[in-house]
Amino acid sequence: MCNLVYLSTTSLEDLALCNTDKMVFTHELPGRPAEAQLRHPYRWYVGSSAGCSCEFRHVMAENVEGLGGFGTPEPWYEEAPAVLEATQQVIRVIRRLVEAGESVDCIDLWDDQHSNGITHDLPVDLDVVDDPAFRFFEGYRFEFCRGPGEMA
């Protein structure tokens, strides 16, 4: 079982030019039903160094409320530096797109035949969530914005 992160945007930018050894954007989507729930025309699969999206920070859906959602790394819960850096790289690309006026959403799902798919829609205000606190939530579709009044 692997995590899969999908991203869609209104930007024509070739996000593959942002690829690093920790983060890879590709138009080659894995072909899962959840891809139809992306809202914007330019769609990307976001892979990590593992090929799937497992090497990013994730919270399982049932733990989102208990962990308070977004949160900076805690000393008591060891996270690999490469995972932290990979997640930071992704959110920096997203933040740059949003700051340029583009719309961006993403979906994080388990690649599992028993996955319930997207169970929550969540606006993510990048004026409130800073880069070190960002992590993906399994089963959520994030719509990124700046400021509470920005989302339609």
GROMACS elastic network, one bead per residue, 0.5 to 0.9 nm:
[ bonds ]
;  ai    aj funct       b0    kb
    1   110     6  0.66454   500
    1   111     6  0.57794   500
    1   112     6  0.59067   500
    2    52     6  0.62536   500
    2    53     6  0.69742   500
    2    54     6  0.60206   500
    2   109     6  0.83629   500
    2   110     6  0.56100   500
    2   111     6  0.52770   500
    2   112     6  0.75271   500
    3    52     6  0.63623   500
    3    53     6  0.50570   500
    3    54     6  0.50878   500
    3    55     6  0.86987   500
    3    56     6  0.89089   500
    3    58     6  0.85418   500
    3   108     6  0.67801   500
    3   109     6  0.56056   500
    3   111     6  0.58643   500
    3   112     6  0.88109   500
    3   138     6  0.79710   500
    4    30     6  0.85275   500
    4    45     6  0.76076   500
    4    46     6  0.74589   500
    4    47     6  0.74896   500
    4    52     6  0.60900   500
    4    53     6  0.50091   500
    4    54     6  0.73660   500
    4   107     6  0.79466   500
    4   108     6  0.56893   500
    4   109     6  0.53085   500
    4   110     6  0.60462   500
    4   111     6  0.62447   500
    5    44     6  0.86327   500
    5    45     6  0.61094   500
    5    46     6  0.53878   500
    5    47     6  0.71373   500
    5    52     6  0.82252   500
    5    53     6  0.58694   500
    5    54     6  0.88689   500
    5   106     6  0.68325   500
    5   107     6  0.55995   500
    5   109     6  0.65988   500
    5   110     6  0.88730   500
    5   136     6  0.83415   500
    6    29     6  0.79406   500
    6    34     6  0.88314   500
    6    35     6  0.71765   500
    6    38     6  0.78985   500
    6    43     6  0.73027   500
    6    44     6  0.57758   500
    6    46     6  0.58835   500
    6    47     6  0.88674   500
    6   105     6  0.83652   500
    6   106     6  0.53252   500
    6   107     6  0.51311   500
    6   108     6  0.65679   500
    6   109     6  0.85591   500
    7    25     6  0.89595   500
    7    38     6  0.72961   500
    7    40     6  0.87143   500
    7    42     6  0.83303   500
    7    43     6  0.58086   500
    7    44     6  0.51004   500
    7    45     6  0.62613   500
    7    46     6  0.69728   500
    7   104     6  0.70725   500
    7   105     6  0.57085   500
    7   107     6  0.65033   500
    7   108     6  0.89682   500
    8    11     6  0.86669   500
    8    38     6  0.60207   500
    8    39     6  0.67405   500
    8    40     6  0.51221   500
    8    41     6  0.66071   500
    8    42     6  0.53552   500
    8    44     6  0.60232   500
    8    45     6  0.87217   500
    8   103     6  0.81622   500
    8   104     6  0.56904   500
    8   105     6  0.54544   500
    8   106     6  0.62503   500
    8   107     6  0.88921   500
    9    12     6  0.81236   500
    9    38     6  0.88240   500
    9    39     6  0.78936   500
    9    41     6  0.63684   500
    9    42     6  0.52907   500
    9    43     6  0.66251   500
    9    44     6  0.85160   500
    9    97     6  0.83095   500
    9   102     6  0.67486   500
    9   103     6  0.53425   500
    9   105     6  0.65406   500
    9   106     6  0.87934   500
   10    13     6  0.89458   500
   10    40     6  0.56833   500
   10    41     6  0.60790   500
   10    42     6  0.61171   500
   10   102     6  0.56194   500
   10   103     6  0.54426   500
   10   104     6  0.68917   500
   11    14     6  0.84180   500
   11    40     6  0.89766   500
   11    41     6  0.85723   500
   11    42     6  0.69207   500
   11    97     6  0.73379   500
   11   101     6  0.89381   500
   11   102     6  0.58477   500
   11   103     6  0.74950   500
   11   104     6  0.83632   500
   12    15     6  0.86824   500
   12    42     6  0.70930   500
   13    16     6  0.87178   500
   13    17     6  0.86337   500
   14    17     6  0.59251   500
   14    18     6  0.80344   500
   14    25     6  0.88267   500
   15    18     6  0.53794   500
   15    19     6  0.73141   500
   15    24     6  0.86061   500
   15    25     6  0.59635   500
   15    26     6  0.77603   500
   15    44     6  0.82166   500
   15    93     6  0.83324   500
   16    19     6  0.52892   500
   16    24     6  0.67163   500
   16    26     6  0.61456   500
   16    27     6  0.85351   500
   17    20     6  0.87508   500
   17    25     6  0.82997   500
   18    23     6  0.81685   500
   18    24     6  0.76228   500
   18    25     6  0.75257   500
   18    89     6  0.89583   500
   18    93     6  0.77619   500
   19    22     6  0.78008   500
   19    23     6  0.56044   500
   19    25     6  0.62126   500
   20    23     6  0.52183   500
   20    24     6  0.63385   500
   20    49     6  0.87238   500
   20    86     6  0.87976   500
   20    89     6  0.86641   500
   21    24     6  0.75253   500
   21    48     6  0.79321   500
   21    49     6  0.61177   500
   21    86     6  0.87301   500
   22    47     6  0.82011   500
   22    48     6  0.52807   500
   22    50     6  0.83591   500
   22    55     6  0.80279   500
   22    56     6  0.89839   500
   22    82     6  0.73371   500
   22    83     6  0.80856   500
   22    85     6  0.77273   500
   22    86     6  0.51419   500
   22    87     6  0.86509   500
   22    89     6  0.81006   500
   23    46     6  0.68761   500
   23    47     6  0.57768   500
   23    49     6  0.63081   500
   23    51     6  0.88927   500
   23    53     6  0.86739   500
   23    55     6  0.88961   500
   23    56     6  0.88772   500
   23    86     6  0.59443   500
   23    87     6  0.81929   500
   23    89     6  0.71204   500
   23    90     6  0.69917   500
   24    45     6  0.80002   500
   24    46     6  0.56282   500
   24    48     6  0.60799   500
   24    49     6  0.77970   500
   24    51     6  0.81770   500
   25    28     6  0.88417   500
   25    44     6  0.60200   500
   25    45     6  0.57520   500
   25    47     6  0.64191   500
   25    48     6  0.89385   500
   26    29     6  0.72383   500
   26    43     6  0.85243   500
   26    44     6  0.54031   500
   26    45     6  0.53255   500
   26    46     6  0.66721   500
   26    47     6  0.79250   500
   27    42     6  0.83847   500
   27    43     6  0.63226   500
   27    45     6  0.62076   500
   28    31     6  0.84572   500
   28    43     6  0.89536   500
   28    44     6  0.72382   500
   28    45     6  0.66889   500
   29    32     6  0.79366   500
   29    35     6  0.79543   500
   29    43     6  0.79865   500
   29    44     6  0.66467   500
   29    45     6  0.53832   500
   29    46     6  0.89982   500
   30    35     6  0.86946   500
   30    45     6  0.75822   500
   31    34     6  0.85397   500
   31    35     6  0.71564   500
   32    35     6  0.58808   500
   32    36     6  0.82651   500
   32   111     6  0.83071   500
   33    36     6  0.59736   500
   33    37     6  0.79271   500
   33   117     6  0.84731   500
   34    37     6  0.53971   500
   34    38     6  0.75177   500
   34   107     6  0.79165   500
   34   109     6  0.82401   500
   34   117     6  0.65148   500
   34   118     6  0.72466   500
   35    38     6  0.56926   500
   35    43     6  0.84203   500
   35   107     6  0.82159   500
   36    39     6  0.79631   500
   37   107     6  0.83499   500
   37   118     6  0.84136   500
   37   141     6  0.83971   500
   38    41     6  0.82135   500
   38    43     6  0.76386   500
   38   105     6  0.69116   500
   38   106     6  0.70602   500
   38   107     6  0.74328   500
   38   141     6  0.81263   500
   39   104     6  0.84450   500
   39   105     6  0.70753   500
   39   106     6  0.89943   500
   40    43     6  0.71162   500
   40   103     6  0.74063   500
   40   104     6  0.72300   500
   40   105     6  0.75087   500
   45    53     6  0.87762   500
   46    51     6  0.88979   500
   46    52     6  0.79063   500
   46    53     6  0.65039   500
   46    90     6  0.83064   500
   47    50     6  0.73445   500
   47    51     6  0.52497   500
   47    54     6  0.80106   500
   47    55     6  0.82835   500
   47    56     6  0.88503   500
   48    51     6  0.53466   500
   48    52     6  0.58801   500
   48    54     6  0.66950   500
   48    55     6  0.54168   500
   48    56     6  0.68293   500
   48    83     6  0.86893   500
   48    86     6  0.71099   500
   48    87     6  0.89237   500
   49    52     6  0.76843   500
   49    53     6  0.80384   500
   49    54     6  0.85300   500
   49    55     6  0.65563   500
   49    82     6  0.89959   500
   49    86     6  0.83509   500
   50    53     6  0.70260   500
   50    54     6  0.67639   500
   50    55     6  0.63635   500
   51    54     6  0.81289   500
   51    55     6  0.86863   500
   52    55     6  0.77049   500
   53    56     6  0.61944   500
   53   108     6  0.86355   500
   54    57     6  0.78652   500
   54    58     6  0.80117   500
   54    83     6  0.87244   500
   55    58     6  0.87632   500
   55    80     6  0.89578   500
   55    82     6  0.77404   500
   55    83     6  0.52043   500
   55    84     6  0.86096   500
   55    86     6  0.72002   500
   55    87     6  0.80793   500
   56    82     6  0.85581   500
   56    83     6  0.50748   500
   56    84     6  0.69352   500
   56    85     6  0.84495   500
   56    86     6  0.60074   500
   56    87     6  0.50514   500
   56    88     6  0.88041   500
   56    90     6  0.87968   500
   56   135     6  0.74916   500
   56   136     6  0.77052   500
   57    79     6  0.83098   500
   57    83     6  0.63226   500
   57    84     6  0.67064   500
   57    86     6  0.83870   500
   57    87     6  0.60956   500
   57   134     6  0.78258   500
   57   136     6  0.61390   500
   57   137     6  0.86794   500
   58   108     6  0.83997   500
   58   135     6  0.53842   500
   58   137     6  0.55882   500
   58   138     6  0.67236   500
   59    62     6  0.82367   500
   59    63     6  0.63554   500
   59    64     6  0.61009   500
   59    67     6  0.83302   500
   59    69     6  0.78542   500
   59    70     6  0.88925   500
   59   135     6  0.70417   500
   59   136     6  0.62740   500
   59   138     6  0.60794   500
   60    63     6  0.54181   500
   60    64     6  0.65672   500
   60   136     6  0.87705   500
   60   137     6  0.60903   500
   60   138     6  0.50681   500
   60   139     6  0.78963   500
   61    64     6  0.55062   500
   61    65     6  0.83605   500
   61   119     6  0.84449   500
   61   120     6  0.89536   500
   61   137     6  0.60712   500
   61   138     6  0.51143   500
   61   139     6  0.60795   500
   61   140     6  0.76359   500
   62    65     6  0.73335   500
   62    66     6  0.79768   500
   62   138     6  0.87815   500
   63    66     6  0.52066   500
   63    67     6  0.59742   500
   63    68     6  0.83970   500
   63    69     6  0.81348   500
   63   137     6  0.89644   500
   64    67     6  0.53980   500
   64    68     6  0.60734   500
   64    70     6  0.81457   500
   64   137     6  0.69589   500
   64   138     6  0.87826   500
   65    69     6  0.58892   500
   66    69     6  0.76375   500
   67    70     6  0.77242   500
   67    71     6  0.78627   500
   68    71     6  0.71560   500
   69   134     6  0.89155   500
   69   135     6  0.82516   500
   69   137     6  0.79186   500
   70   129     6  0.72484   500
   70   133     6  0.53332   500
   70   134     6  0.56215   500
   70   135     6  0.62114   500
   70   136     6  0.84760   500
   70   137     6  0.88881   500
   71    74     6  0.82150   500
   71   129     6  0.85917   500
   71   132     6  0.75614   500
   71   134     6  0.66742   500
   71   135     6  0.77212   500
   72   130     6  0.87660   500
   72   131     6  0.86019   500
   72   132     6  0.53477   500
   72   134     6  0.73601   500
   72   135     6  0.89203   500
   73    76     6  0.87416   500
   73    77     6  0.72817   500
   73    78     6  0.78375   500
   73    79     6  0.71940   500
   73    84     6  0.82752   500
   73   132     6  0.73834   500
   73   133     6  0.71353   500
   74    77     6  0.54769   500
   74    78     6  0.71983   500
   74    79     6  0.84239   500
   75    78     6  0.62148   500
   75    79     6  0.87032   500
   79    82     6  0.84779   500
   79    83     6  0.68963   500
   79    84     6  0.69338   500
   80    83     6  0.52738   500
   80    84     6  0.64505   500
   80    85     6  0.87626   500
   81    84     6  0.50716   500
   81    85     6  0.61158   500
   81    86     6  0.85354   500
   82    85     6  0.51030   500
   82    86     6  0.60034   500
   82    87     6  0.85694   500
   83    86     6  0.51211   500
   83    87     6  0.61863   500
   83    88     6  0.85508   500
   84    87     6  0.53212   500
   84    88     6  0.62141   500
   84    89     6  0.87341   500
   84   132     6  0.79207   500
   85    89     6  0.61786   500
   85    90     6  0.88023   500
   86    89     6  0.51089   500
   86    90     6  0.64926   500
   86    91     6  0.89087   500
   87    90     6  0.52082   500
   87    91     6  0.63416   500
   87    92     6  0.86125   500
   87   131     6  0.84639   500
   87   132     6  0.84970   500
   87   134     6  0.74588   500
   87   135     6  0.70030   500
   87   136     6  0.86736   500
   88    91     6  0.52870   500
   88    92     6  0.60889   500
   88    93     6  0.87512   500
   88   131     6  0.60254   500
   88   132     6  0.66596   500
   88   134     6  0.76206   500
   88   135     6  0.89347   500
   89    92     6  0.52355   500
   89    93     6  0.65123   500
   89    94     6  0.88728   500
   89   131     6  0.89774   500
   90    93     6  0.53139   500
   90    94     6  0.63781   500
   90    95     6  0.86687   500
   91    95     6  0.58911   500
   91    96     6  0.84303   500
   91   131     6  0.62880   500
   91   134     6  0.71821   500
   91   135     6  0.87423   500
   92    95     6  0.50381   500
   92    96     6  0.60912   500
   92    97     6  0.86431   500
   92   131     6  0.71300   500
   93    96     6  0.51857   500
   93    97     6  0.63385   500
   93    98     6  0.87763   500
   94    97     6  0.52008   500
   94    98     6  0.62604   500
   94    99     6  0.85880   500
   94   104     6  0.70210   500
   94   105     6  0.88331   500
   94   144     6  0.79668   500
   95    98     6  0.51603   500
   95    99     6  0.60156   500
   95   100     6  0.85382   500
   95   126     6  0.70690   500
   95   131     6  0.86962   500
   95   144     6  0.82393   500
   95   145     6  0.87970   500
   96    99     6  0.51124   500
   96   100     6  0.62105   500
   96   101     6  0.88733   500
   96   102     6  0.88774   500
   97   100     6  0.51054   500
   97   101     6  0.66435   500
   97   102     6  0.54250   500
   97   103     6  0.74790   500
   97   104     6  0.73873   500
   98   101     6  0.51334   500
   98   103     6  0.61277   500
   98   104     6  0.67532   500
   98   126     6  0.86033   500
   98   144     6  0.71077   500
   98   145     6  0.65759   500
   98   146     6  0.74267   500
   99   102     6  0.72615   500
   99   145     6  0.86863   500
   99   146     6  0.77550   500
  103   143     6  0.79057   500
  103   144     6  0.71763   500
  103   145     6  0.77118   500
  104   142     6  0.83749   500
  104   143     6  0.61352   500
  104   144     6  0.57115   500
  104   145     6  0.80426   500
  105   123     6  0.89712   500
  105   141     6  0.68406   500
  105   142     6  0.53143   500
  105   144     6  0.59456   500
  106   136     6  0.89049   500
  106   140     6  0.82091   500
  106   141     6  0.55450   500
  106   142     6  0.52616   500
  106   143     6  0.67827   500
  106   144     6  0.83847   500
  107   118     6  0.75845   500
  107   136     6  0.82914   500
  107   137     6  0.83757   500
  107   138     6  0.79343   500
  107   139     6  0.71528   500
  107   140     6  0.58745   500
  107   142     6  0.64417   500
  108   117     6  0.89357   500
  108   118     6  0.81486   500
  108   136     6  0.63787   500
  108   137     6  0.62811   500
  108   138     6  0.50087   500
  108   139     6  0.57834   500
  108   140     6  0.60789   500
  108   141     6  0.69163   500
  108   142     6  0.87000   500
  109   112     6  0.83956   500
  109   115     6  0.74492   500
  109   116     6  0.87465   500
  109   117     6  0.65235   500
  109   118     6  0.73807   500
  109   137     6  0.82836   500
  109   138     6  0.51932   500
  109   139     6  0.52324   500
  109   140     6  0.76186   500
  110   113     6  0.86992   500
  110   114     6  0.87901   500
  110   115     6  0.62211   500
  110   116     6  0.89511   500
  110   117     6  0.81123   500
  110   138     6  0.69688   500
  110   139     6  0.77755   500
  111   114     6  0.86425   500
  111   115     6  0.71434   500
  112   115     6  0.52800   500
  113   116     6  0.87174   500
  114   117     6  0.87657   500
  115   118     6  0.87410   500
  115   139     6  0.83338   500
  116   119     6  0.71090   500
  116   139     6  0.74008   500
  117   138     6  0.87979   500
  117   139     6  0.56612   500
  117   140     6  0.83127   500
  118   121     6  0.77293   500
  118   138     6  0.81054   500
  118   140     6  0.53718   500
  118   141     6  0.65479   500
  119   138     6  0.88887   500
  119   139     6  0.53863   500
  119   140     6  0.60442   500
  119   141     6  0.81652   500
  120   139     6  0.65787   500
  120   141     6  0.63302   500
  120   142     6  0.85712   500
  121   139     6  0.88895   500
  121   140     6  0.57628   500
  121   142     6  0.61118   500
  121   143     6  0.76444   500
  122   140     6  0.69098   500
  122   141     6  0.61716   500
  122   143     6  0.62977   500
  122   144     6  0.85901   500
  123   141     6  0.84211   500
  123   142     6  0.56607   500
  123   144     6  0.58817   500
  123   145     6  0.69692   500
  123   148     6  0.86562   500
  123   151     6  0.74823   500
  124   127     6  0.87815   500
  124   128     6  0.81291   500
  124   129     6  0.72332   500
  124   142     6  0.61876   500
  124   143     6  0.59185   500
  124   145     6  0.60456   500
  124   146     6  0.80777   500
  124   148     6  0.89636   500
  125   128     6  0.54775   500
  125   129     6  0.62165   500
  125   143     6  0.85467   500
  125   144     6  0.61157   500
  125   146     6  0.50919   500
  125   147     6  0.56937   500
  125   148     6  0.65329   500
  125   150     6  0.87725   500
  126   130     6  0.64935   500
  126   131     6  0.83977   500
  126   144     6  0.68057   500
  126   145     6  0.60029   500
  126   146     6  0.51898   500
  126   147     6  0.73055   500
  127   130     6  0.71840   500
  127   145     6  0.80334   500
  127   146     6  0.53752   500
  127   147     6  0.59391   500
  127   148     6  0.87397   500
  128   146     6  0.82549   500
  128   147     6  0.79147   500
  129   132     6  0.84111   500
  129   133     6  0.63749   500
  129   134     6  0.65633   500
  130   133     6  0.55866   500
  130   134     6  0.65646   500
  131   134     6  0.53341   500
  131   135     6  0.88053   500
  132   135     6  0.84766   500
  136   140     6  0.79769   500
  136   142     6  0.85682   500
  137   140     6  0.55621   500
  137   141     6  0.82355   500
  137   142     6  0.86104   500
  138   141     6  0.86883   500
  143   151     6  0.80927   500
  144   151     6  0.82913   500
  145   148     6  0.76647   500
  145   149     6  0.87307   500
  145   150     6  0.60829   500
  145   151     6  0.64214   500
  146   149     6  0.81758   500
  146   150     6  0.63125   500
  146   151     6  0.84600   500
  147   150     6  0.57325   500
  147   151     6  0.83283   500
  148   151     6  0.70902   500
  149   152     6  0.80372   500
